[in-house]
Amino acid sequence: MEQQFKITPGQYELLNILSCVNKEDDVAALKSVIVQFLNSRLQIELEKRWEDGTITEEKMTAWSKEHMRTPYK
């Protein structure tokens, strides 16, 4: 059975923009900009969680010791 995915309006908009990008250098530059954007959003969200107490020093220590790999059979 083939899995179908729905494209969000944001994804559709990015696909339209990317249809004009043909050079490898441009793709790399665009990827860098997108990564910076997502990093900025993540930092803002993490700061909110830190300020409201959702994320604490104790939780971060616990996370660093978690084994989260997928078990292989």
Buried (B, 14 or more C-beta within 10 A) or exposed (E): EEEEEEEEEEEEEBEEEEEEEEEEEEEEEBEEEEEEEEEEEEEEEEEEEEEEEEBEEEEEEEEEEEEEEEEEE
